[in-house]
Amino acid sequence: MSRKPELKGRAARLARLFPVGRANQAARTPFVLLVVLLLGGGLICLLVLNSALSEGSFRLDDLQKQTKNLTDEEQALQRDIDAYSAPDALQRRARELGMVPGGDPVFLGSDGTVKGVPSTAALRGSPRPPAPEVIGTPSDTLPAVTDPSAAQTPPESAPVTTAVPTPTPALTPVTTPTTTPGR
């Protein structure tokens, strides 16, 4: 067997500082395990960080799609509002509800004087809408005249009777609430 040469002097003192044989091998094992654990922990941290970033990316994509859909819906609703608030649409809807253009305005001064000449609102070129039904008024007591010219020329076989309804102030008209789309 081969034998190691004996060290003398300074080399011998240095050799005594280092462990001999198996002890040298045992000192490397904890260091290697520490390095492997640090590398493995770093890789796991990178994997978790990458997963979190990609999840955030998917969520961002979903939110961008939702924002686009909500923006499209908002624009469609704004177009509807613009269409309903156009002057011709407002005029048509007002006529459907039986409204007429107002007459000349009158202003009151601070001292109570009236400035201007009041006038009543009148229909201009459109037929008058039917009056709302009155509560408590039976429909058979009032004649149903749909054509004004028919009221002037009665048939020859029927007797001429004209009934003029008189409004009663105690009765209130029945109005049906209408819903405006988009509100």
NORPE-V582444 format. One record per pair of residues at least 24 apart in sequence whose C-alpha atoms are under 6 Angstrom apart, sorted by the first residue. I is the first residue (numbers start at 1). J is the second residue. D is the distance in Angstrom with one decimal. If there is no record, write none. Layout:
i-><I/I>
j-><J/J>
d-><D/D>
This chain:
i-><98/133/134>
j-><129/174/173>
d-><5.6/5.9/4.7>
